[in-house]
């Protein structure tokens, strides 16, 4: 499960809220524009949707 997160944050591991891929995923899922995503909104989203995110990561792992 963490292997996907590791690959998705490549180049942005210390600042995942700046990852273009994660911004795009949040934009399509949450509806907020990618350029508006900052540190606080990223972690607020991750906390509020943690169950869905874990379910998504488990699905990604099964698809590998």
C-alpha positions in Angstrom: 0.0 0.0 0.0 2.8 2.4 0.8 4.6 1.6 -2.4 2.0 3.5 -4.3 2.3 6.5 -2.0 6.0 6.4 -2.5 5.7 6.4 -6.3 3.0 9.0 -6.4 5.0 11.5 -4.3 8.3 11.0 -6.2 10.1 14.3 -6.1 7.7 15.7 -3.5 8.1 13.2 -0.6 8.8 15.9 2.0 6.0 18.1 0.6 3.3 15.8 -0.8 0.8 18.7 -1.1 2.9 20.0 -4.0 2.8 16.7 -6.0 1.1 17.4 -9.3 -0.4 13.9 -9.3 -1.9 14.1 -5.8 -3.2 17.6 -6.6 -4.9 16.3 -9.7 -6.4 13.4 -7.8 -7.7 15.8 -5.1 -9.0 18.1 -7.8 -11.0 15.4 -9.5 -12.3 13.9 -6.2 -12.9 17.0 -4.1 -13.5 19.6 -6.8 -11.1 22.2 -5.5 -8.7 23.6 -8.1 -5.3 22.1 -7.9 -3.5 25.5 -7.7 -5.5 26.3 -4.5 -4.3 23.2 -2.6 -1.9 24.2 0.2 -0.5 22.4 3.2 -3.5 22.9 5.5 -6.1 22.0 2.9 -4.1 18.9 1.8 -3.9 17.6 5.4 -7.5 18.6 6.2 -8.6 16.6 3.1 -6.4 13.6 4.1 -7.8 13.6 7.6 -11.5 14.0 6.6 -11.3 11.4 3.9 -8.8 8.9 5.5 -11.2 5.9 5.3 -11.7 6.5 1.5 -8.0 7.1 1.0 -7.1 3.8 2.7 -9.8 2.0 0.7 -8.3 3.5 -2.5 -4.8 2.5 -1.5 -5.9 -1.0 -0.9 -7.6 -1.1 -4.3 -4.5 0.1 -6.0 -2.5 -2.6 -4.2 -4.9 -5.3 -5.4 -4.7 -4.0 -9.0 -0.9 -4.3 -9.0 
